[in-house]
């Protein structure tokens, strides 16, 4: 629901600064999936400046369901530790058992072999305290771009050297954070490889090398790639999933929007598209890294439709639970419009008005929260809690 260049939730670098591009009529169009890398930078910044004053105690009151998650982050651009901590307590009270962490390689390993754990120790600690498992997004591919990478890597290619360095970094991360049980290496890979089809075979070898290396050391962790379901549908491009479905599962994000980021169909109509995740995956289990619905009227959103889409998504999940690894809603809170707009790529030439697409994208990204940026719950918040209670904890 975003795309990555930076970060967004207390969990990570997200897709807000996600600058997604795709091709329509041989013209570039700017797009965005459901949520995350813009988050990474924002999150890193606030963790570097905030100073936790207390050692928080777990306040979870329910048994967490590790297959159901939420992208957790307060609405403020530079939240305090207490604000983030309270957001985690509130999120965990719903019964979720998972959150996303969007990790930036330049932050975690600024110098080769030297790791800066400070920022992510705080973040992982909040997840551990609330008994949340973590889906880790390690952005080797982030929508239309490679990276970001640490400066010491230079301008890497999808080759054996980058595969070895990626595996080494992830080995250190997984050895430190036992709550990470899923890893996404490439995000919105369909968007990147639509523009770079000749690199698909290189990436397959690259991914398989990392997978073999890490699976031997961390057999209980599952690895996969992440696709934008709305982008696949809008471009009628399902074949690319078959080419890039390496690993243990196929992950998707889903923003129920058209190419100009309008929500043009009803929640029930959009819910029918969820079956395509299973159809495209070629027999592998699926995961929803990010799924959401905007309540901003600028993109045809309403609070009633958002609540209905929560129900629709969970109905689909329960019907197909055996084929799901996990499902995570994007996101807990709305954010002010400007915080989403400022993370977008404004230089991409599109086949229609840039201003319309950019405004719609920012409006969508900042209004998919279950709670608004003034801390008022929407109807979907109670529906979300109700649906988790109705979902078996398997």
Buried (B, 14 or more C-beta within 10 A) or exposed (E): BBBBBBBBBBBBBBBBBBBBBBBBEEEBBBBBBBBBBBBBBBBBBBBEEBEBEEEBEEBBEBEBBBBBBBBBBBBBEEBBBBBBBBBBBBBBBBBBBBBBBBBBBBBBBEEEEEBBEEBBBBBBBBBBBBBBBBBBBBBBBBBBBBBBBBEEBEEBEBEEEBBEBBBBBBBBBBEEBBBBBBBBBBBBBBBBBBEBEEBBEBBBBBBEBBBEBBBEEBEEBBBBBBBBBBBBBBBEBBEBBEBBBBBBBBBBBBBBBBBBBBBEBBBEEBBEBBEBBBEBBEEBBBBBBBBBBBBBEBBBBBBEBBBBBBBBBBBBBEEBEEBBBBBBBBBBBBBBBEBBBBBBBEEBEBBEEBEBBBBBBBBBBBBBBBBBBEEEBBBBBBBBBBBBEEBEBE
